[in-house]
Amino acid sequence: MRLATAVGVALALLGTAGALLALPRPAEVPVPVPPLQALPLTLGPWSATAEPPPSAIPVDAAAPEHLFRTYSDGARPLWVSVLYYARQGEGNRAPTQSLLFPGHDWTEKSVRLEPLDVGSGPRLPANLLTTRLAGRRYAVMYWYQVGTRTTASDHVYRALILYNRLVHQRTDGALVRVITRIDEGAEVAIVERLSDFVRRFYPELIRTIPQ
């Protein structure tokens, strides 16, 4: 049902965008790059630390703005990555596949939709990827952000960017990842920890990125 809904939304957006392609295209409106580094260093029990994220976690050096920060609740660290693109086209959008499923030392185990309760409004649609990277197991919770719109679907994300380009003359968006290591048999606790962090982080992110 969720897949059918996502596909339906994507098709509707693409149909609307296709109908607008014949219209004159105004110049793209410049969108300010958000100050991602100004996101809070403390979120409830979570505090930013000086520990750098693992070098094995892939990043996109070409992203115009990238927050990659370590947080800890006193027990163990997690890492939040926000890759923000003020202007997107075929050659300058988030390389999602290489960031989530790189070919070297990275083995996918499973990926599933994991809607999150963020405290108000509908659940946040996110994906949960469990994988092994350079001999360590990781959980990666990720989603796409287009203004206040959140989607777990790459197809819906592309459709939203196309729609915004034609209707609002802007193509900005972001790929958000929250990552932590997994100990054997600790999958349920890991989801609870990631969910707790996202509930605190998500409202701050929405206040920071351009609407």
PAVEX-453391 format. One record per residue: residue number from 1; x, y, z of N, C-alpha, C in turn. Coordinates in pm, 1 decimal. Layout:
residues N
<atom NUM, <X, Y, Z>, <X, Y, Z>, <X, Y, Z>>
...
This chain:
residues 211
<atom 1, <83.5, -120.5, 0.0>, <0.0, 0.0, 0.0>, <87.2, 125.8, 0.0>>
<atom 2, <192.3, 126.0, 87.2>, <278.7, 243.9, 91.0>, <348.4, 263.9, -43.6>>
<atom 3, <394.1, 150.8, -105.1>, <461.2, 159.9, -233.8>, <366.0, 213.9, -339.3>>
<atom 4, <241.8, 165.0, -339.9>, <144.3, 211.6, -438.2>, <115.9, 360.0, -420.4>>
<atom 5, <107.7, 405.3, -294.2>, <84.6, 547.5, -268.4>, <200.6, 631.6, -318.8>>
<atom 6, <324.1, 586.6, -290.0>, <442.7, 660.8, -334.2>, <448.0, 668.5, -485.7>>
<atom 7, <420.1, 555.8, -552.7>, <421.2, 555.2, -698.9>, <311.8, 646.6, -753.0>>
<atom 8, <194.1, 643.6, -689.9>, <85.0, 730.1, -734.5>, <119.5, 876.4, -723.0>>
<atom 9, <180.9, 914.9, -610.1>, <221.6, 1054.1, -592.0>, <325.2, 1093.1, -696.5>>
<atom 10, <423.2, 1004.6, -718.5>, <527.3, 1034.1, -817.3>, <468.0, 1051.9, -956.5>>
<atom 11, <375.3, 963.0, -994.4>, <314.4, 973.3, -1126.8>, <232.5, 1101.2, -1140.4>>
<atom 12, <161.7, 1137.3, -1033.1>, <82.1, 1260.3, -1036.8>, <171.8, 1382.7, -1053.8>>
<atom 13, <280.7, 1385.4, -978.6>, <373.5, 1498.5, -989.0>, <438.2, 1503.5, -1127.0>>
<atom 14, <477.4, 1386.6, -1177.8>, <539.2, 1384.0, -1310.7>, <439.2, 1424.3, -1418.3>>
<atom 15, <312.7, 1381.8, -1402.4>, <211.5, 1421.8, -1499.3>, <190.2, 1571.0, -1500.0>>
<atom 16, <184.1, 1632.1, -1380.7>, <169.3, 1777.0, -1371.0>, <289.3, 1847.7, -1430.3>>
<atom 17, <408.4, 1794.3, -1397.4>, <530.1, 1855.9, -1450.3>, <535.0, 1845.3, -1602.1>>
<atom 18, <494.3, 1729.4, -1654.8>, <494.9, 1712.7, -1799.3>, <401.9, 1811.4, -1868.1>>
<atom 19, <286.8, 1836.6, -1805.8>, <192.4, 1931.3, -1864.1>, <248.3, 2073.5, -1864.0>>
<atom 20, <338.2, 2100.5, -1769.4>, <395.3, 2234.7, -1759.0>, <518.9, 2254.5, -1845.6>>
<atom 21, <572.3, 2146.0, -1900.7>, <695.6, 2157.3, -1979.1>, <679.3, 2247.7, -2100.6>>
<atom 22, <556.6, 2251.9, -2152.8>, <533.3, 2333.0, -2272.4>, <527.4, 2482.1, -2241.7>>
<atom 23, <516.0, 2518.3, -2114.2>, <507.1, 2659.3, -2077.2>, <644.4, 2723.5, -2077.3>>
<atom 24, <652.7, 2856.2, -2099.3>, <782.1, 2924.5, -2089.7>, <842.2, 2902.6, -1951.9>>
<atom 25, <974.3, 2880.4, -1947.2>, <1040.9, 2851.2, -1821.5>, <1113.0, 2975.1, -1768.6>>
<atom 26, <1066.8, 3032.6, -1656.1>, <1135.4, 3147.8, -1598.1>, <1273.2, 3107.8, -1546.2>>
<atom 27, <1357.8, 3207.5, -1525.9>, <1489.6, 3181.6, -1470.3>, <1477.2, 3125.0, -1329.8>>
<atom 28, <1570.1, 3035.4, -1293.5>, <1564.6, 2973.0, -1161.6>, <1590.5, 3075.1, -1052.8>>
<atom 29, <1511.7, 3066.2, -947.4>, <1525.1, 3157.6, -833.8>, <1640.1, 3110.0, -745.5>>
<atom 30, <1739.3, 3196.0, -716.0>, <1848.0, 3154.2, -626.6>, <1793.9, 3121.3, -487.5>>
<atom 31, <1838.9, 3011.9, -430.6>, <1798.0, 2970.4, -296.8>, <1919.9, 2978.6, -204.4>>
<atom 32, <1907.6, 3044.9, -90.6>, <2022.7, 3056.2, -1.3>, <2065.8, 2920.9, 54.4>>
<atom 33, <2195.9, 2902.9, 67.2>, <2248.3, 2780.1, 126.8>, <2226.3, 2786.6, 277.4>>
<atom 34, <2163.5, 2686.1, 336.2>, <2132.0, 2692.3, 479.5>, <2258.0, 2680.1, 565.4>>
<atom 35, <2258.5, 2743.3, 682.6>, <2374.0, 2732.7, 773.5>, <2368.3, 2603.4, 854.1>>
<atom 36, <2394.9, 2491.8, 789.1>, <2380.3, 2363.0, 855.8>, <2470.4, 2350.0, 978.3>>
<atom 37, <2586.0, 2415.4, 975.0>, <2677.0, 2405.5, 1089.3>, <2617.8, 2472.2, 1213.6>>
<atom 38, <2513.6, 2555.3, 1194.5>, <2450.7, 2622.8, 1309.0>, <2345.5, 2535.2, 1377.1>>
<atom 39, <2319.3, 2415.9, 1324.5>, <2225.4, 2326.0, 1391.1>, <2275.1, 2297.1, 1532.7>>
<atom 40, <2182.2, 2282.1, 1630.1>, <2221.4, 2270.3, 1771.8>, <2323.8, 2161.2, 1798.3>>
<atom 41, <2416.2, 2191.1, 1888.3>, <2516.4, 2093.5, 1931.1>, <2462.2, 2002.7, 2041.2>>
<atom 42, <2350.6, 2042.8, 2102.1>, <2287.7, 1961.6, 2205.9>, <2141.1, 1941.7, 2171.1>>
<atom 43, <2097.7, 1817.1, 2171.9>, <1959.3, 1780.7, 2141.9>, <1913.7, 1681.8, 2248.4>>
<atom 44, <1855.2, 1734.4, 2357.8>, <1817.9, 1647.0, 2468.4>, <1942.1, 1581.1, 2525.0>>
<atom 45, <1942.7, 1446.9, 2532.8>, <2060.5, 1377.9, 2587.3>, <2175.7, 1366.4, 2487.9>>
<atom 46, <2152.5, 1411.2, 2365.2>, <2254.4, 1398.6, 2261.4>, <2339.3, 1525.2, 2254.6>>
<atom 47, <2470.1, 1508.3, 2255.5>, <2561.9, 1622.1, 2245.6>, <2665.5, 1594.5, 2137.4>>
<atom 48, <2699.2, 1697.6, 2060.5>, <2802.7, 1684.4, 1958.9>, <2937.6, 1662.2, 2027.0>>
<atom 49, <3021.4, 1580.9, 1964.7>, <3153.8, 1552.7, 2018.7>, <3259.0, 1587.1, 1913.2>>
<atom 50, <3383.7, 1588.7, 1956.6>, <3494.7, 1619.2, 1865.7>, <3538.5, 1496.4, 1786.7>>
<atom 51, <3481.5, 1380.1, 1819.1>, <3520.0, 1257.7, 1747.1>, <3477.5, 1267.2, 1600.6>>
<atom 52, <3568.2, 1250.1, 1505.7>, <3529.6, 1257.7, 1364.8>, <3449.7, 1134.5, 1323.6>>
<atom 53, <3359.5, 1148.5, 1227.3>, <3287.2, 1031.1, 1176.0>, <3385.7, 932.3, 1113.9>>
<atom 54, <3350.6, 804.7, 1108.0>, <3439.3, 705.3, 1045.7>, <3469.7, 742.2, 900.9>>
<atom 55, <3594.9, 731.0, 864.5>, <3636.0, 768.9, 728.3>, <3577.1, 674.9, 623.6>>
<atom 56, <3531.7, 555.8, 666.2>, <3475.9, 460.1, 570.7>, <3335.7, 498.8, 524.5>>
<atom 57, <3266.5, 586.2, 598.3>, <3131.3, 627.5, 557.4>, <3143.3, 721.2, 437.7>>
<atom 58, <3079.8, 688.5, 324.7>, <3095.8, 769.3, 203.5>, <3036.7, 909.4, 219.4>>
<atom 59, <3101.8, 1007.3, 155.8>, <3052.8, 1144.4, 152.0>, <3058.6, 1193.5, 7.9>>
<atom 60, <2990.2, 1303.7, -18.0>, <2994.1, 1367.0, -150.1>, <3067.3, 1499.5, -135.7>>
<atom 61, <3192.7, 1502.2, -176.0>, <3273.8, 1623.3, -161.5>, <3222.0, 1737.3, -247.9>>
<atom 62, <3137.9, 1705.6, -347.9>, <3086.6, 1808.9, -437.6>, <2960.5, 1876.4, -384.6>>
<atom 63, <2906.0, 1828.6, -272.5>, <2784.1, 1890.3, -217.8>, <2813.3, 2033.6, -175.6>>
<atom 64, <2730.2, 2131.3, -217.0>, <2754.5, 2271.3, -179.3>, <2756.8, 2293.7, -29.4>>
<atom 65, <2677.1, 2218.3, 45.2>, <2673.3, 2232.2, 190.0>, <2655.5, 2093.9, 249.9>>
<atom 66, <2741.0, 2059.8, 346.0>, <2736.7, 1925.9, 403.7>, <2765.1, 1933.7, 552.5>>
<atom 67, <2669.9, 1887.6, 631.5>, <2691.2, 1869.4, 774.7>, <2721.0, 1722.0, 798.3>>
<atom 68, <2833.7, 1692.3, 861.3>, <2869.4, 1555.4, 896.7>, <2924.1, 1561.4, 1038.8>>
<atom 69, <2840.0, 1525.7, 1135.8>, <2871.0, 1552.6, 1275.9>, <2848.3, 1428.7, 1361.4>>
<atom 70, <2929.5, 1415.5, 1463.2>, <2917.2, 1307.4, 1560.4>, <2839.4, 1355.7, 1682.2>>
<atom 71, <2739.5, 1277.5, 1722.2>, <2666.2, 1301.7, 1846.6>, <2679.1, 1178.1, 1935.9>>
<atom 72, <2665.5, 1199.2, 2066.4>, <2666.8, 1087.0, 2160.3>, <2566.6, 1113.3, 2271.9>>
<atom 73, <2504.2, 1005.6, 2319.8>, <2415.3, 1015.8, 2435.2>, <2485.3, 967.8, 2561.6>>
<atom 74, <2616.3, 957.5, 2556.2>, <2694.1, 910.0, 2669.6>, <2724.2, 762.0, 2663.8>>
<atom 75, <2650.2, 689.4, 2578.0>, <2670.0, 545.4, 2566.7>, <2754.9, 510.9, 2444.9>>
<atom 76, <2716.2, 564.9, 2330.2>, <2788.9, 538.4, 2207.2>, <2756.4, 648.4, 2106.7>>
<atom 77, <2839.7, 666.7, 2005.0>, <2816.2, 774.5, 1909.6>, <2720.0, 734.5, 1797.8>>
<atom 78, <2663.9, 837.0, 1733.6>, <2600.7, 820.1, 1603.6>, <2643.4, 938.8, 1518.2>>
<atom 79, <2617.3, 928.2, 1388.7>, <2662.9, 1032.0, 1296.6>, <2546.1, 1079.7, 1211.3>>
<atom 80, <2534.8, 1210.9, 1197.6>, <2429.8, 1268.3, 1113.9>, <2496.4, 1337.0, 994.5>>
<atom 81, <2445.0, 1307.8, 877.2>, <2495.2, 1364.0, 752.8>, <2379.2, 1429.2, 678.7>>
<atom 82, <2393.6, 1558.3, 647.9>, <2294.7, 1629.6, 566.7>, <2368.0, 1684.8, 445.4>>
<atom 83, <2335.9, 1631.5, 328.9>, <2393.4, 1678.7, 203.3>, <2289.7, 1766.6, 135.3>>
<atom 84, <2319.9, 1895.9, 126.3>, <2222.0, 1990.7, 72.5>, <2269.9, 2042.2, -62.4>>
<atom 85, <2178.8, 2042.1, -160.7>, <2207.7, 2087.9, -296.6>, <2112.9, 2202.4, -329.6>>
<atom 86, <2168.2, 2322.6, -346.3>, <2085.4, 2439.9, -373.9>, <2029.4, 2436.3, -515.7>>
<atom 87, <2103.5, 2376.3, -608.9>, <2058.0, 2363.9, -747.7>, <2088.5, 2222.1, -793.1>>
<atom 88, <1988.4, 2157.2, -852.6>, <2006.0, 2018.9, -894.8>, <1966.8, 1999.7, -1039.9>>
<atom 89, <2043.2, 1914.6, -1104.4>, <2015.5, 1872.6, -1240.8>, <2068.6, 1731.7, -1255.7>>
<atom 90, <2078.0, 1684.0, -1378.5>, <2123.2, 1547.4, -1399.6>, <2265.2, 1525.1, -1348.5>>
<atom 91, <2348.8, 1629.6, -1351.8>, <2487.9, 1610.6, -1314.3>, <2524.5, 1657.0, -1175.6>>
<atom 92, <2430.1, 1711.5, -1101.0>, <2466.8, 1766.0, -968.9>, <2360.1, 1740.5, -862.8>>
<atom 93, <2307.5, 1618.7, -860.5>, <2217.8, 1581.0, -752.6>, <2288.4, 1478.6, -663.1>>
<atom 94, <2229.2, 1451.2, -549.2>, <2291.6, 1360.0, -453.3>, <2316.3, 1223.0, -517.0>>
<atom 95, <2441.2, 1174.1, -516.6>, <2470.6, 1040.4, -571.3>, <2430.5, 932.5, -470.8>>
<atom 96, <2298.4, 917.8, -452.2>, <2245.8, 835.1, -344.2>, <2300.0, 693.1, -347.2>>
<atom 97, <2302.4, 630.9, -463.4>, <2344.6, 491.5, -470.7>, <2488.7, 472.5, -424.2>>
<atom 98, <2577.7, 561.4, -464.8>, <2717.4, 546.3, -424.5>, <2738.3, 582.4, -277.8>>
<atom 99, <2648.2, 664.4, -221.1>, <2659.4, 699.8, -79.8>, <2604.2, 590.8, 11.1>>
<atom 100, <2502.5, 519.7, -36.4>, <2439.4, 416.8, 45.7>, <2487.5, 276.1, 11.9>>
<atom 101, <2520.4, 253.1, -113.8>, <2558.8, 118.6, -157.7>, <2688.3, 122.1, -239.8>>
<atom 102, <2795.9, 177.0, -184.7>, <2921.9, 179.4, -259.6>, <2973.1, 38.1, -282.4>>
<atom 103, <3045.4, 19.8, -390.8>, <3090.0, -114.6, -425.8>, <3204.1, -166.7, -341.6>>
<atom 104, <3283.1, -79.4, -280.7>, <3404.6, -123.3, -210.9>, <3380.7, -138.1, -61.2>>
<atom 105, <3402.6, -259.5, -7.5>, <3394.8, -287.1, 136.5>, <3257.9, -256.5, 197.7>>
<atom 106, <3151.9, -260.2, 119.5>, <3018.7, -226.0, 170.0>, <2921.9, -332.8, 120.5>>
<atom 107, <2858.8, -404.8, 211.3>, <2766.9, -511.8, 174.2>, <2629.0, -482.5, 230.3>>
<atom 108, <2529.7, -472.4, 142.9>, <2392.8, -447.8, 188.4>, <2336.3, -574.2, 252.0>>
<atom 109, <2271.5, -558.2, 365.9>, <2203.2, -670.2, 428.8>, <2053.5, -660.0, 406.3>>
<atom 110, <1994.0, -544.9, 440.1>, <1850.6, -526.5, 418.4>, <1819.0, -378.3, 420.9>>
<atom 111, <1708.3, -342.9, 356.3>, <1659.0, -206.0, 360.8>, <1507.5, -213.0, 365.2>>
<atom 112, <1448.6, -132.0, 454.7>, <1303.4, -134.2, 468.2>, <1253.9, 5.2, 504.7>>
<atom 113, <1126.5, 29.7, 477.2>, <1063.8, 154.5, 517.6>, <1041.9, 151.9, 667.8>>
<atom 114, <1080.2, 260.4, 736.2>, <1067.8, 268.8, 881.5>, <1008.7, 405.3, 917.7>>
<atom 115, <874.6, 423.5, 903.6>, <813.5, 552.7, 937.5>, <837.4, 587.5, 1084.2>>
<atom 116, <871.0, 714.6, 1110.6>, <906.6, 756.1, 1246.1>, <804.9, 853.4, 1302.5>>
<atom 117, <774.5, 838.0, 1429.1>, <690.2, 931.7, 1501.6>, <777.9, 1048.1, 1546.8>>
<atom 118, <757.0, 1167.0, 1488.3>, <839.9, 1282.6, 1523.4>, <766.5, 1376.8, 1619.0>>
<atom 119, <658.4, 1330.6, 1678.3>, <594.3, 1406.3, 1784.6>, <472.6, 1485.9, 1743.5>>
<atom 120, <463.8, 1527.1, 1619.1>, <347.6, 1602.8, 1571.8>, <331.3, 1578.9, 1422.9>>
<atom 121, <206.3, 1577.5, 1378.6>, <179.9, 1555.8, 1238.1>, <199.9, 1410.5, 1197.7>>
<atom 122, <202.6, 1383.7, 1066.4>, <218.0, 1246.2, 1019.7>, <357.3, 1191.3, 1049.3>>
<atom 123, <369.6, 1059.6, 1043.4>, <499.6, 997.7, 1065.3>, <597.3, 1037.6, 954.6>>
<atom 124, <723.6, 1048.1, 991.9>, <827.8, 1083.4, 895.5>, <864.1, 958.7, 815.7>>
<atom 125, <850.0, 962.4, 682.3>, <884.6, 845.3, 601.7>, <1036.4, 835.0, 587.1>>
<atom 126, <1094.1, 730.4, 639.5>, <1238.4, 710.0, 631.7>, <1267.3, 565.0, 595.7>>
<atom 127, <1385.5, 541.6, 541.6>, <1431.6, 406.4, 513.3>, <1533.9, 366.4, 618.2>>
<atom 128, <1536.1, 237.9, 653.1>, <1637.2, 185.5, 743.2>, <1718.7, 80.7, 668.9>>
<atom 129, <1844.8, 110.2, 650.3>, <1938.5, 19.7, 584.7>, <2029.8, -40.2, 690.0>>
<atom 130, <2038.8, -172.8, 695.1>, <2138.8, -238.0, 779.9>, <2242.0, -299.2, 687.2>>
<atom 131, <2368.9, -274.7, 717.6>, <2473.7, -310.8, 623.8>, <2603.8, -337.2, 697.2>>
<atom 132, <2701.0, -390.6, 625.9>, <2834.0, -414.0, 681.4>, <2933.9, -333.4, 599.0>>
<atom 133, <3009.5, -251.3, 667.4>, <3106.0, -164.0, 602.6>, <3241.9, -184.7, 667.2>>
<atom 134, <3339.4, -223.7, 585.4>, <3475.8, -244.8, 633.8>, <3478.1, -332.3, 759.9>>
<atom 135, <3396.7, -438.4, 759.2>, <3397.6, -533.2, 869.8>, <3309.5, -496.4, 988.1>>
<atom 136, <3245.1, -378.6, 988.6>, <3158.2, -336.7, 1097.9>, <3013.8, -328.3, 1048.2>>
<atom 137, <2917.8, -361.8, 1135.7>, <2776.7, -351.9, 1099.4>, <2725.2, -213.8, 1136.1>>
<atom 138, <2646.0, -154.8, 1044.2>, <2591.0, -21.4, 1064.5>, <2441.8, -21.3, 1032.2>>
<atom 139, <2369.6, 67.6, 1099.3>, <2231.3, 99.3, 1063.8>, <2230.8, 241.0, 1007.8>>
<atom 140, <2168.2, 257.7, 893.3>, <2161.1, 387.9, 827.6>, <2015.1, 423.8, 806.3>>
<atom 141, <1967.8, 525.0, 877.1>, <1832.1, 575.4, 855.8>, <1843.5, 695.2, 762.8>>
<atom 142, <1768.8, 693.7, 651.8>, <1785.4, 803.0, 555.4>, <1652.7, 840.5, 490.2>>
<atom 143, <1647.3, 966.6, 446.2>, <1531.4, 1018.6, 374.1>, <1575.2, 1139.6, 292.8>>
<atom 144, <1483.9, 1188.0, 209.3>, <1507.6, 1307.3, 128.4>, <1422.2, 1421.6, 181.5>>
<atom 145, <1475.9, 1542.1, 174.2>, <1405.0, 1659.9, 223.5>, <1397.1, 1764.9, 113.0>>
<atom 146, <1275.4, 1807.9, 79.8>, <1253.3, 1915.8, -16.4>, <1167.7, 2019.8, 54.8>>
<atom 147, <1231.3, 2122.4, 111.8>, <1159.4, 2217.8, 195.0>, <1100.4, 2145.4, 315.0>>
<atom 148, <968.9, 2158.0, 333.6>, <903.3, 2087.2, 444.2>, <855.8, 1947.8, 403.5>>
<atom 149, <874.9, 1910.8, 277.3>, <831.3, 1779.5, 230.9>, <940.7, 1677.0, 255.3>>
<atom 150, <899.2, 1562.4, 308.7>, <991.0, 1453.1, 338.6>, <944.7, 1329.1, 264.8>>
<atom 151, <1038.9, 1257.3, 202.9>, <1003.3, 1134.3, 133.3>, <1116.3, 1033.2, 148.0>>
<atom 152, <1079.3, 906.0, 151.0>, <1177.9, 798.6, 153.9>, <1205.9, 745.1, 14.3>>
<atom 153, <1131.2, 793.4, -85.1>, <1139.5, 740.4, -221.0>, <1225.7, 827.6, -311.4>>
<atom 154, <1321.9, 765.7, -377.9>, <1405.3, 838.6, -473.5>, <1321.5, 890.1, -590.0>>
<atom 155, <1223.7, 812.0, -632.6>, <1139.6, 853.0, -745.5>, <1053.4, 974.1, -708.4>>
<atom 156, <995.0, 971.9, -588.6>, <914.4, 1085.9, -544.7>, <1003.1, 1208.8, -527.6>>
<atom 157, <1123.4, 1189.1, -476.3>, <1217.6, 1300.5, -459.7>, <1246.7, 1367.0, -594.5>>
<atom 158, <1277.0, 1288.0, -694.3>, <1305.7, 1343.8, -827.2>, <1183.5, 1415.4, -884.5>>
<atom 159, <1064.9, 1356.7, -860.5>, <943.2, 1419.6, -909.8>, <918.3, 1553.2, -840.7>>
<atom 160, <944.8, 1560.4, -709.2>, <927.4, 1685.9, -635.3>, <1024.2, 1792.9, -685.7>>
<atom 161, <1148.0, 1753.1, -714.1>, <1246.1, 1848.7, -766.0>, <1200.8, 1901.5, -902.0>>
<atom 162, <1153.7, 1811.7, -987.1>, <1106.8, 1853.7, -1119.5>, <986.5, 1946.8, -1106.5>>
<atom 163, <893.2, 1911.4, -1019.5>, <775.1, 1995.0, -998.7>, <815.4, 2133.7, -948.6>>
<atom 164, <901.8, 2138.8, -849.7>, <945.1, 2268.2, -795.8>, <1019.4, 2350.4, -899.9>>
<atom 165, <1094.9, 2284.3, -983.6>, <1168.4, 2355.1, -1089.1>, <1072.7, 2423.9, -1186.2>>
<atom 166, <965.4, 2354.8, -1221.7>, <872.1, 2409.0, -1319.7>, <772.5, 2507.1, -1258.6>>
<atom 167, <733.8, 2483.5, -1133.7>, <629.9, 2566.4, -1071.9>, <687.9, 2679.6, -988.4>>
<atom 168, <795.6, 2649.3, -914.3>, <850.7, 2749.5, -821.6>, <989.1, 2799.2, -861.5>>
<atom 169, <1042.2, 2749.6, -973.4>, <1172.7, 2790.5, -1024.0>, <1285.0, 2767.9, -921.4>>
<atom 170, <1281.8, 2652.2, -853.4>, <1387.3, 2616.7, -759.6>, <1405.0, 2465.2, -759.6>>
<atom 171, <1526.8, 2419.5, -736.0>, <1556.1, 2276.5, -744.2>, <1636.9, 2228.7, -623.0>>
<atom 172, <1622.0, 2295.1, -509.2>, <1700.9, 2257.8, -391.5>, <1640.8, 2137.2, -319.9>>
<atom 173, <1726.8, 2063.6, -251.9>, <1684.1, 1947.8, -175.4>, <1802.4, 1888.1, -102.6>>
<atom 174, <1774.2, 1788.9, -18.1>, <1879.4, 1731.5, 65.1>, <1859.6, 1581.9, 84.1>>
<atom 175, <1970.4, 1512.9, 102.2>, <1971.3, 1373.8, 146.2>, <2018.8, 1373.2, 291.0>>
<atom 176, <1938.5, 1313.1, 379.3>, <1970.4, 1311.0, 522.3>, <1997.2, 1166.3, 563.9>>
<atom 177, <2110.4, 1145.3, 632.6>, <2144.3, 1012.3, 684.6>, <2175.9, 1022.4, 833.9>>
<atom 178, <2126.1, 926.2, 911.4>, <2162.1, 913.5, 1052.7>, <2215.0, 771.3, 1068.6>>
<atom 179, <2337.9, 759.5, 1116.8>, <2411.7, 632.7, 1109.5>, <2464.7, 595.1, 1247.5>>
<atom 180, <2459.1, 465.7, 1279.2>, <2520.2, 417.2, 1403.0>, <2566.2, 274.0, 1382.4>>
<atom 181, <2659.3, 231.0, 1465.8>, <2705.0, 92.2, 1461.2>, <2601.8, 1.0, 1526.5>>
<atom 182, <2602.8, -125.9, 1487.3>, <2511.3, -226.3, 1542.4>, <2591.6, -336.2, 1609.3>>
<atom 183, <2560.4, -364.4, 1733.8>, <2614.5, -482.4, 1800.3>, <2523.4, -600.9, 1769.2>>
<atom 184, <2578.2, -719.9, 1773.3>, <2499.8, -839.6, 1743.4>, <2378.9, -849.0, 1836.7>>
<atom 185, <2259.4, -870.9, 1776.1>, <2138.1, -886.6, 1853.4>, <2077.7, -758.4, 1905.9>>
<atom 186, <2129.3, -642.5, 1859.7>, <2084.3, -514.4, 1916.1>, <2001.5, -432.4, 1817.5>>
<atom 187, <1943.6, -495.7, 1715.1>, <1873.7, -421.1, 1612.3>, <1756.4, -339.5, 1666.2>>
<atom 188, <1675.7, -398.6, 1755.9>, <1558.4, -327.2, 1807.9>, <1601.1, -204.6, 1886.4>>
<atom 189, <1700.2, -218.2, 1971.9>, <1748.5, -104.4, 2050.0>, <1806.8, 3.4, 1959.9>>
<atom 190, <1869.6, -37.3, 1850.6>, <1928.8, 59.4, 1757.6>, <1820.4, 144.9, 1694.0>>
<atom 191, <1709.9, 82.1, 1652.0>, <1600.0, 158.8, 1592.0>, <1544.8, 259.3, 1693.0>>
<atom 192, <1531.9, 219.0, 1818.7>, <1482.0, 311.2, 1921.9>, <1577.4, 429.3, 1940.0>>
<atom 193, <1708.9, 404.5, 1938.2>, <1805.6, 512.3, 1955.9>, <1802.0, 608.4, 1837.4>>
<atom 194, <1799.3, 553.4, 1716.0>, <1793.4, 638.7, 1597.3>, <1665.4, 721.1, 1597.6>>
<atom 195, <1553.2, 658.9, 1632.7>, <1425.2, 728.8, 1634.8>, <1426.5, 842.3, 1736.5>>
<atom 196, <1485.5, 817.4, 1853.7>, <1492.8, 921.8, 1956.6>, <1572.7, 1041.8, 1906.8>>
<atom 197, <1684.3, 1014.2, 1840.2>, <1765.3, 1124.8, 1788.5>, <1690.1, 1201.1, 1679.4>>
<atom 198, <1628.4, 1128.0, 1585.9>, <1560.0, 1194.1, 1474.1>, <1445.0, 1280.6, 1525.0>>
<atom 199, <1371.0, 1235.6, 1626.3>, <1261.3, 1316.0, 1681.3>, <1311.5, 1452.3, 1729.5>>
<atom 200, <1432.9, 1456.2, 1781.9>, <1488.5, 1581.6, 1833.2>, <1555.5, 1663.0, 1723.0>>
<atom 201, <1613.1, 1593.8, 1625.8>, <1689.0, 1660.8, 1520.1>, <1599.8, 1717.4, 1409.7>>
<atom 202, <1494.7, 1643.2, 1373.8>, <1413.6, 1678.9, 1257.5>, <1351.8, 1818.9, 1267.8>>
<atom 203, <1290.1, 1858.6, 1380.1>, <1233.8, 1995.7, 1385.8>, <1339.7, 2103.9, 1366.4>>
<atom 204, <1461.0, 2080.5, 1415.8>, <1569.6, 2177.1, 1398.0>, <1611.6, 2185.5, 1252.1>>
<atom 205, <1613.5, 2071.8, 1185.2>, <1647.1, 2069.9, 1043.1>, <1545.0, 2148.6, 962.0>>
<atom 206, <1416.0, 2126.2, 989.8>, <1309.2, 2197.0, 917.7>, <1319.7, 2346.9, 937.3>>
<atom 207, <1359.4, 2390.9, 1057.2>, <1374.3, 2533.2, 1081.8>, <1494.7, 2593.5, 1012.0>>
<atom 208, <1588.7, 2509.4, 972.3>, <1714.8, 2558.2, 916.3>, <1715.0, 2566.7, 765.1>>
<atom 209, <1660.0, 2465.5, 697.7>, <1666.5, 2463.8, 552.2>, <1562.2, 2559.1, 491.8>>
<atom 210, <1588.2, 2611.5, 370.3>, <1493.3, 2703.7, 306.5>, <1357.7, 2638.2, 282.8>>
<atom 211, <1250.8, 2714.1, 309.2>, <1115.2, 2662.9, 291.7>, <1057.8, 2706.5, 157.4>>
